[in-house]
Amino acid sequence: MVDIRPFKGFGYNSKKVNLSSVVSHPYDVISPAGQGLYYEQDEHNIIRIILGKECVDDSRINNKYTRARNYLSKWIQEGVLQQDEREGIYVYRQIFSVGDKTYSLTGMVVLVKLEELGKGNILPHEETLSAPKLDRLKLMDTCEGNLEFIYSLYSDETCARGAASQINEILIQTINNTEPHFDFIDEDGTGQQVWQITNDSLVTQIMEAMKDKPVFIADGHHRYEATYNLKKERSIRNPKPGDKPYDYIMMLLVSMDDPGLIILPTYRLIKGIKDYSTELLIEGLRVSFEINQCSREEMFDSIEGEQYSFGLYAQGNFYLLRLKQGIIDTQLVPDKSMEYQSLDVVVLHSLVINRLIGDCPDAGNITYIKDEKGAVASVDTGEYQLALFLAPAKLSQLKTLSLNHEKMPQKSTYFWPKPVSGLLMYLWE
């Protein structure tokens, strides 16, 4: 059972700051250059809390975590950050464009009772690393709360049967009949809107409707696991029965049936191949792929329309790689299910990156990038030897693997747009 709760969120006071100047992208997609720009953008930008700068004289009592806590405390005292007077469930809508199409994505921000990932109804889909989890644990432990929400999805079977979703009806009713808490355009041109549901009856209806729905984490695996580990640590120090504030995590929940739910591809840049030759590489790939030199447009049309079709860019030329029949049956990853082995990203890594580019000595020679033009430019400048292009994973694949308790390889999904950081915070004290 998924246990969700309303809460009194902390957010920026729009009378004190320009909201578009104080929010940021989530911490884990911000580059060092982006961090610096956010620092310069506004003295109250959330970057100082979620991704503070490190200093050469940092110590146990003065470091990026303690500075984050100090900023948080100072801004609350100054009224720059304020807590809502009533608890509620927050409706969050983003209005954005991809290409020449405009979309809206609507979800709700709630508290969700923590449970071990994969052991109940909260399911992961990607592997995690220890260092980012420790970093987020230290930050939350020092600041006493969740500073960004986890982006998660739920499956609404009523929509699958063609019926109207009870949850969605309440969210739309709130949007149509109440004034938003926040309403502004962010740096990407995305509309950011937040409302609050405080009606006890509506809140109860949402809580009851969510009880039997599995939740799939889209973005925020490291933060979720860090929060769960922190809960365990604090529970040892405070074994008294009853719910504690840190037993819950702030989460954005979006229906898998929302038409604005977009997954973008993540491309691969490769360097460090010894004795590199595009001609030799192409010949080696012909064992598993049919390969044709083509235009950029032909390559992307095929990738988007055909499973197991990949693009390669090297030395000014685009190539289309189509997997040959029967190759997928050779057990690429023997200890994984066929659903896992059928992922485009698994085929690409198994048959191109891992097998045929085996001379890449370490992961530092593989870089992940979302921008196609940036990928091509990185090859043209000689920084990387080649770029690999693939289609994004499908929601149905994420759901199937999560229910099978299998995790996708890292960088398999890139949900867009990212929820901005700084809109809401859940503080335990």
C-alpha positions in Angstrom: 0.0 0.0 0.0 1.3 3.5 -0.9 0.8 5.8 2.1 0.6 9.5 0.9 0.0 12.6 3.1 -0.6 16.3 2.7 1.9 18.7 4.2 2.7 22.3 4.9 5.4 23.1 2.3 8.0 25.8 2.4 8.5 28.0 -0.7 9.7 31.3 -1.8 7.8 34.5 -1.0 7.0 36.0 -4.4 6.8 39.5 -2.7 10.5 39.2 -1.8 12.0 37.6 -4.9 11.6 37.1 -8.6 10.6 33.4 -8.7 12.2 32.8 -12.1 15.6 33.9 -10.7 15.6 31.8 -7.6 14.7 28.3 -8.9 17.1 26.0 -10.7 17.3 22.7 -12.5 17.6 19.6 -10.2 21.1 19.4 -8.7 22.2 16.3 -10.6 21.8 17.9 -14.1 23.7 21.1 -13.2 27.2 21.5 -14.7 29.9 23.5 -12.9 29.3 26.3 -15.3 25.6 26.2 -14.6 26.3 26.3 -10.9 28.3 29.5 -11.3 25.5 31.1 -13.4 22.9 30.3 -10.8 25.1 31.8 -8.1 25.4 35.0 -10.1 21.7 35.1 -11.0 20.3 35.9 -7.6 21.7 35.9 -4.0 18.7 33.8 -2.9 18.9 31.2 -5.7 18.2 27.7 -4.4 21.6 26.5 -5.8 23.2 27.7 -2.6 21.2 25.1 -0.7 21.0 22.1 -3.1 24.4 22.4 -4.7 26.6 24.7 -2.8 30.2 25.5 -3.8 33.1 23.8 -2.1 35.9 25.9 -0.6 39.6 25.0 -0.1 39.4 25.8 3.6 36.2 23.7 4.2 36.1 22.0 7.6 33.8 19.8 9.7 32.0 22.9 11.0 32.1 25.0 7.9 31.4 23.3 4.6 28.8 23.3 1.8 26.3 21.4 4.0 26.5 23.7 7.0 26.4 26.8 4.7 23.2 25.3 3.1 21.7 25.0 6.5 22.7 28.6 7.3 21.2 30.0 4.1 18.0 28.0 4.8 17.7 29.4 8.3 18.6 32.9 7.3 16.1 33.0 4.4 13.3 31.7 6.6 14.1 34.4 9.3 14.1 37.1 6.6 10.8 35.9 5.1 12.3 35.0 1.8 11.2 31.5 2.4 7.8 30.9 4.1 5.7 28.0 5.2 2.1 27.6 4.1 -0.4 28.0 6.9 -2.5 25.0 6.0 -1.4 21.5 4.9 -2.5 20.3 1.6 -1.7 18.4 -1.6 0.0 20.5 -4.2 -0.9 20.5 -7.9 2.0 21.1 -10.2 1.7 21.9 -13.9 4.4 22.6 -16.5 3.6 24.0 -19.9 6.5 23.4 -22.4 7.4 22.9 -26.0 9.3 20.1 -27.8 10.0 20.9 -31.4 7.0 22.7 -32.7 4.5 21.1 -30.3 3.3 22.5 -27.0 2.5 20.2 -24.1 1.3 20.4 -20.5 2.2 18.0 -17.7 0.2 17.8 -14.5 1.1 16.0 -11.3 0.7 16.3 -7.5 3.3 16.9 -4.8 2.7 14.9 -1.7 4.5 13.1 1.1 5.0 9.4 0.6 5.9 7.0 3.4 9.3 5.6 2.8 9.9 2.0 2.2 12.8 0.0 0.8 12.9 0.3 -2.9 11.5 -2.8 -4.7 10.2 -4.4 -1.5 6.7 -2.9 -1.7 4.8 -0.6 -4.1 7.6 1.9 -4.7 9.8 0.6 -7.5 13.1 1.8 -9.0 14.1 1.5 -12.6 17.8 2.5 -12.6 21.0 1.5 -10.7 22.5 4.0 -8.2 26.0 4.9 -7.0 27.2 5.2 -3.4 28.9 8.7 -3.6 25.8 10.7 -4.7 23.7 8.9 -2.1 26.2 9.9 0.7 26.3 13.5 -0.6 22.5 13.8 -0.5 22.2 12.1 2.9 24.7 14.6 4.4 22.8 17.5 2.9 19.4 16.4 4.2 20.7 15.4 7.6 22.2 18.8 8.0 19.3 20.8 6.6 16.6 18.6 8.3 14.4 18.0 5.3 13.8 17.3 1.7 15.0 20.2 -0.5 13.9 18.8 -3.9 11.1 16.4 -4.7 11.4 13.0 -6.2 9.8 12.7 -9.7 7.7 9.5 -9.8 5.0 7.9 -11.9 1.9 6.0 -11.1 -0.2 3.7 -13.2 -3.9 4.5 -13.2 -5.9 1.5 -14.3 -9.1 3.5 -14.6 -7.5 5.3 -17.5 -6.4 2.1 -19.1 -10.1 0.9 -19.1 -11.2 4.2 -20.7 -12.7 5.7 -17.6 -12.0 9.1 -16.2 -9.4 9.2 -13.5 -10.7 10.3 -10.1 -7.4 11.9 -9.2 -7.0 13.7 -12.5 -10.6 15.1 -12.1 -9.7 16.6 -8.7 -6.4 18.1 -10.1 -8.2 19.7 -13.0 -11.0 21.0 -10.8 -8.4 22.6 -8.6 -6.7 24.2 -11.6 -9.9 25.6 -13.0 -11.4 26.9 -9.8 -8.6 28.2 -7.6 -5.8 30.8 -7.9 -2.3 29.4 -8.3 0.3 29.7 -5.5 3.0 30.3 -8.2 2.7 31.1 -11.9 5.8 32.1 -13.8 8.1 31.3 -16.8 11.5 29.7 -16.1 14.8 30.0 -17.9 13.9 27.3 -20.4 10.6 29.1 -21.3 8.6 26.5 -19.4 5.5 27.6 -17.6 5.6 26.7 -13.9 2.3 26.7 -12.0 1.5 25.4 -8.5 -1.9 25.2 -6.7 -2.7 23.8 -3.2 -5.6 21.4 -2.4 -6.7 22.0 1.2 -10.2 20.6 1.1 -10.1 17.6 3.5 -12.6 15.6 1.5 -10.6 16.0 -1.7 -7.4 15.2 0.0 -8.9 12.0 1.5 -10.2 11.0 -1.9 -6.7 11.3 -3.4 -5.1 9.4 -0.5 -7.6 6.5 -0.9 -7.3 6.4 -4.7 -3.5 6.1 -4.4 -3.4 3.3 -1.9 -3.4 0.4 -4.5 -1.3 2.0 -7.2 2.4 1.1 -7.7 4.8 4.1 -7.9 7.7 4.0 -10.3 10.6 6.4 -9.6 11.4 8.4 -12.8 14.1 10.8 -11.5 15.7 10.9 -8.0 16.8 7.3 -7.2 19.9 8.6 -5.3 17.8 11.1 -3.3 15.2 8.4 -2.5 17.7 5.9 -1.3 19.6 8.5 0.6 16.4 9.6 2.4 15.6 5.9 3.2 19.1 5.3 4.6 18.8 8.5 6.7 15.5 7.3 8.1 17.1 4.1 9.2 19.9 5.9 10.9 17.6 8.2 12.7 15.2 5.4 13.7 18.1 3.7 15.5 18.9 6.9 17.4 15.2 7.4 18.1 13.4 4.1 18.4 10.2 5.5 19.9 7.1 4.1 18.1 5.0 6.3 15.9 5.5 8.2 12.7 8.4 10.7 12.5 8.7 13.5 10.0 11.6 11.8 8.3 9.6 8.6 7.7 8.1 10.5 4.7 9.6 11.9 1.5 8.4 14.7 -0.7 7.4 13.3 -4.1 5.9 14.5 -7.4 3.5 11.9 -8.7 2.5 12.0 -12.4 0.1 9.6 -14.1 1.7 7.4 -16.8 -1.3 8.3 -18.9 -0.6 12.0 -18.9 -0.2 13.1 -22.5 2.6 15.5 -21.5 4.8 12.8 -20.3 7.9 12.9 -22.5 11.0 10.8 -22.5 13.9 12.2 -24.5 17.0 10.1 -25.7 20.4 10.3 -24.2 23.2 10.0 -26.7 26.7 8.6 -26.1 30.1 10.2 -26.9 33.1 7.9 -27.1 36.8 8.6 -26.9 40.0 6.7 -25.9 39.7 4.0 -28.6 43.2 2.8 -29.3 44.4 2.7 -32.9 41.1 4.2 -33.9 39.9 4.0 -37.5 36.3 4.6 -38.6 36.7 2.1 -41.5 37.9 -0.7 -39.2 35.2 0.1 -36.6 32.5 -0.1 -39.3 33.8 -3.4 -40.5 33.8 -4.8 -37.0 30.2 -3.7 -36.5 29.1 -5.5 -39.6 29.2 -8.7 -37.7 26.0 -7.7 -35.9 24.6 -4.8 -37.9 23.7 -3.8 -41.4 25.4 -0.5 -41.9 24.8 2.3 -44.4 26.2 5.8 -44.7 23.2 8.2 -44.9 22.1 11.7 -44.2 21.3 13.0 -40.8 17.6 13.1 -41.5 17.5 9.5 -42.8 19.4 8.3 -39.7 17.0 10.0 -37.2 13.9 8.9 -39.1 15.0 5.3 -38.9 16.0 5.5 -35.3 12.6 6.9 -34.3 10.7 4.4 -36.4 12.6 1.1 -36.1 13.6 -0.9 -33.0 17.3 -1.8 -32.8 18.3 1.0 -35.2 21.2 3.2 -34.1 23.1 6.2 -35.4 26.8 6.7 -35.6 28.6 10.0 -36.4 32.3 10.0 -37.1 34.7 12.0 -39.2 31.9 14.2 -40.7 29.7 11.2 -41.7 26.4 9.8 -40.4 25.8 6.0 -40.5 22.7 3.9 -39.8 23.2 0.7 -37.9 20.4 -1.9 -38.1 20.6 -5.0 -36.0 20.7 -8.2 -38.0 18.0 -10.8 -37.4 18.6 -13.4 -34.7 21.4 -11.4 -32.9 19.1 -10.6 -30.0 18.7 -14.3 -29.2 22.4 -14.8 -28.4 21.9 -13.9 -24.7 23.6 -10.6 -24.5 23.3 -10.4 -20.7 22.7 -14.0 -19.6 21.6 -13.3 -16.1 18.9 -10.8 -17.3 15.4 -11.3 -18.7 14.7 -11.0 -22.4 12.7 -7.8 -21.6 15.9 -6.3 -20.3 18.0 -7.7 -23.1 15.6 -6.2 -25.6 16.2 -2.6 -24.5 17.8 -0.6 -27.3 20.3 0.8 -24.7 21.4 -2.7 -23.7 21.8 -3.8 -27.3 23.9 -0.7 -28.0 26.2 -1.1 -25.0 26.5 -4.9 -25.4 27.2 -5.0 -29.2 28.9 -1.7 -29.8 30.3 0.0 -26.7 31.3 -3.0 -24.6 32.1 -5.6 -27.2 33.4 -3.8 -30.3 34.9 -0.8 -28.5 36.5 -3.0 -25.8 39.7 -0.9 -25.8 37.9 2.0 -23.9 39.9 1.7 -20.7 37.4 3.3 -18.3 34.0 4.9 -18.0 35.5 8.4 -18.3 35.7 7.7 -22.0 32.0 7.6 -22.3 30.0 10.8 -21.9 26.2 11.2 -22.0 24.6 14.1 -23.8 21.1 15.1 -24.6 21.9 17.6 -27.4 22.4 16.2 -30.9 24.1 19.3 -32.2 26.4 19.3 -29.1 27.2 15.7 -29.8 28.2 16.3 -33.4 30.2 19.4 -32.4 32.2 17.4 -29.8 33.2 14.9 -32.6 34.0 17.7 -35.1 36.4 19.4 -32.6 38.2 16.1 -32.0 37.3 16.0 -28.3 35.5 12.7 -29.0 36.1 10.1 -31.7 32.4 9.2 -32.4 28.8 9.8 -31.3 26.2 7.2 -30.9 22.5 7.9 -31.2 19.5 5.9 -30.1 15.7 6.2 -29.5 14.5 6.8 -26.0 13.2 4.0 -23.8 9.4 3.5 -23.6 7.2 3.9 -20.6 5.9 0.4 -21.1 9.5 -0.9 -20.8 10.1 1.0 -17.6 6.9 -0.4 -16.1 7.6 -4.0 -17.1 11.2 -4.0 -15.8 10.2 -2.3 -12.6 7.5 -4.9 -11.9 10.0 -7.6 -12.7 12.4 -6.0 -10.1 14.9 -5.3 -12.7 16.7 -2.0 -13.2 17.6 -0.3 -16.5 21.2 0.6 -17.2 22.1 4.1 -16.1 21.2 6.9 -18.5 18.4 4.9 -20.1 15.7 7.5 -19.6 15.6 11.3 -19.6 12.3 12.7 -18.6 11.5 16.2 -19.9 10.9 18.8 -18.6 12.7 18.4 -15.3 10.7 19.6 -12.3 12.4 22.8 -11.1 14.0 22.9 -7.7 13.0 25.7 -5.2 9.3 25.5 -5.7 8.6 23.4 -2.6 10.5 22.1 0.4 9.5 19.7 3.2 11.3 20.5 6.4 11.1 18.2 9.4 11.4 20.9 12.1 
